[in-house]
Amino acid sequence: MSLPPSTANWHWRSKDVSKWAKDWLRSQLNDAVIFSEGSTNAKIDSLKSCDGDAEVGMRKSKLLTIYDLHIEWSWSGIASDGTLVEGSISVPEMNHETGVDGDGDYEARSGPGANALQQRVRKELPKFFKDKLGPFPRAMLDTHARDVTPSVSGAATPVGNGPAALSPAEAVARLAPLKAKTPAKAINTSTVTVEATLAAAAGDIFELLTDESKIGMWSRAAAKSKPVADSEYSIFGGNIYGKYVQLDKPSKIVQTWHLKSPSWPDNHSATLTTSLEQGSDSTRVVFALDGVPSGQEDEIRGNLNGYYVRGFQSIGYVILENDSFRPLPPAQDTTLHAKPPPSLSSYLIVASVVVSVVVATVGARYLH
């Protein structure tokens, strides 16, 4: 006989969600920006390891989240002197009682710029972890509570034998408050332009920006790209996405540009035009992003410099001074122009001269 709901709720039920927890952490933090300020920035690259346990339970009619995790992430950033800094962040304890230990263990390259960047990362992490990991317990319940909660009839729902659990992304989406449907407000925007001169061929840079197999080399994150007009693309693990509008290899790329960020307006699209001008020994690259919301110009300019330009530098491309760019000399027209045929007047002049000579010769003969 089934237990009445009041009795069923009293007994302990639990579900192991350790694997789901690891997937959720990866979806939340991989490629997440820790901070970006001018040309200085830092982000989480990927989840290196996650050890421990996580479970959802019910006891005495109360839903509980129980977890104790040891997590390690890899991170990277650009220091104020342009140095690429890479390291790891180890959080020794993330549990249901104390939350997240933001004072983890850090490893990174040494040096003045690297040390300053590491200190900035250490300062920003507590708030970063609170924003990114704070929703974790609620997401656990939204995804798995149904598997430990008795049904209305009093029969307990078998663990793992109910509706499919929500994916980490669906769980995060469910946490967002419902927004009232209001008319879209006009957004004041501007254009942000970033220019760089690289010691590379324009064709090579074009492929780095559009070839799916090469984008990850400089972005250090997953990418999807089919360089054909009207096809979709995503880079930096999906944090930037849109559609290709125009591709003129190797000189121009036009694409819609969306940023997955709380500060970026919903359903707002900008347009990124990348111009590549081949010089005698380098290529001038100009990123022009039209449609940047007012107030975000400095942040976006820093991101274009930090993630695009410095990304190329991180894989060995040399960045030159912009005033060192030398355009290709204008192409010279080497076509041989045929001389125009003589005019009729030219023939008449020659004929008259010949006749005069003949007359003079004959006349001279009879005068002697």
MARMARMI-447309 format. One record per residue (C-alpha): x, y, z. Coordinates in steps of 0.1 Angstrom, whole numbers, plus 5000, padded with zeros to 4 digits. Example, Ala and Ser with C-alpha at 12.3 -4.5 7.8 and 13.67 -1.06 7.14 Angstrom:
2
512349555078/513749895071/
//
This chain:
368
500050005000/501350354991/502250585019/500250895024/502051215012/502751335048/504451005056/506250965023/507651315026/509051235060/511350955048/514751025033/515151014995/518151124976/519651134940/523351154931/523751454907/527651464907/527951424869/525251684863/527051924886/530251894866/528451964834/526652264849/529952414862/531452374827/528452534810/528552834834/532252914836/534052794805/535053104786/533353334812/535053674815/536353754849/536954124841/537754344811/539054694814/540754864784/543354634770/543654434803/541354134808/541053784822/538753494816/538153134826/539352904799/538052564809/537152334838/540252114844/538851894872/535951854895/536151604924/533551544951/529851464954/526551644949/523051514956/519551634960/517451494988/514251515007/513851475045/510851565066/509051725037/512051955030/514151954998/517851965004/520952024983/524151864996/527451904978/531151924986/533351984956/536952054948/537252244915/540152354893/539952584863/542452714838/542453084831/544253334809/544453704804/546254004789/548354214813/548754594809/552054544791/550454314765/551853994781/549653684777/549253534812/548053184818/547452984850/545052784871/542552864899/541952594924/538852614947/539552374975/536052374988/532552454974/529852314996/526352365007/527252515041/529952765034/529452834996/532552904976/536052954989/537053254967/540653254981/541852954962/545252864950/546653054920/549352964896/550553204868/553653334850/555753574871/556753924861/555554274868/552554264844/551653914853/551753974890/549554284887/547054084866/547053804891/546254034919/543454194899/541953844892/542253754929/540254074938/537554014912/536953644919/534753664950/532053864931/532653664900/532053334918/529053474936/527353574903/528253264884/527952994911/525353144933/522452994913/523952644916/521652514945/518552654929/519452494896/519952154913/516452174927/514852294895/516452014876/516151714900/513651784928/510951604909/512951284912/512851284950/509351424955/506351194960/503551224934/500251374944/498751024948/501250944975/503450714955/507050814954/508450894920/511350644914/514650814912/515850854877/512550714863/510651034855/510651304830/514151374817/516251604838/516851954825/520152024809/522452264827/521652534801/517852474806/518252494843/520052824841/517452964818/514652864842/516353064869/515853394850/512853584862/510053624836/510153954819/507054144811/506554204775/507254574769/507854754737/511454754727/513255074735/515455254711/519155194719/521655474714/524655314697/528055404683/530855254662/534055114678/537155074656/540254884664/543254884640/546354654640/549154584616/550354224615/553354074599/551353824580/549553774547/545953894544/544853554532/546253384563/544453624586/541253584567/541353214573/542253254610/539053464613/536653234594/538052874593/536452664620/539652454624/541852764629/539652994650/540352794682/544152844677/543953214687/540653224706/541452924728/537852824728/535252624709/534052764676/531552694649/532052854615/531052794579/532353094559/529453134536/527053424534/523953384556/525453094576/525753104614/528953124634/529953124671/533253184687/534653194723/532452904733/529253064720/529753394738/529953574705/527653464677/525853574646/525653534608/528053604580/526653874557/529553914532/532853744526/535353884501/538453684505/541053804514/540054164519/536654194538/534354014562/530954154573/529053964600/526254034625/527654024661/525853934693/527553934727/526253694754/526653924784/524254064810/525254414799/524354354762/520754434754/518454144746/517954064709/520354344699/522654294670/525754484660/527654454627/531354374626/533154474594/536754344592/538954504565/542254344555/544654554534/547654374521/550854574523/554354514510/555454324541/552354324564/548654344566/546554624581/543454484599/540654714609/537754594631/534754824629/531954724651/528754934644/525954914669/527754924702/525355034730/526355374744/528455344775/530055014765/532555154740/535655114762/534754764773/534154654737/537254824725/539254644752/537654314742/538454354705/542054434714/542354174741/540653874725/541153934688/544454124683/546253984713/544853644704/546853654671/549853764691/549553474714/550153224686/553253404673/551953674649/554053984653/552154314658/553854604642/553354984647/550455104627/552555384611/555055114598/552454984573/553555034536/550854984510/551554784479/552755014450/550055084425/549954834396/551654974365/549954934331/552454744310/550154714279/551954794247/550055054228/550155014190/550955324170/547955464151/547955414114/549155714093/546355954084/545256034048/546856374050/550156204057/549856004025/548956314004/551956504017/554356214008/552756183974/553156553966/556756543976/557356243953/555656423924/557656733929/560956543929/559956363896/558956683879/562156853889/564256573876/562456553842/562556933838/566256943845/566956683818/565356893790/566857223801/570457103794/
//
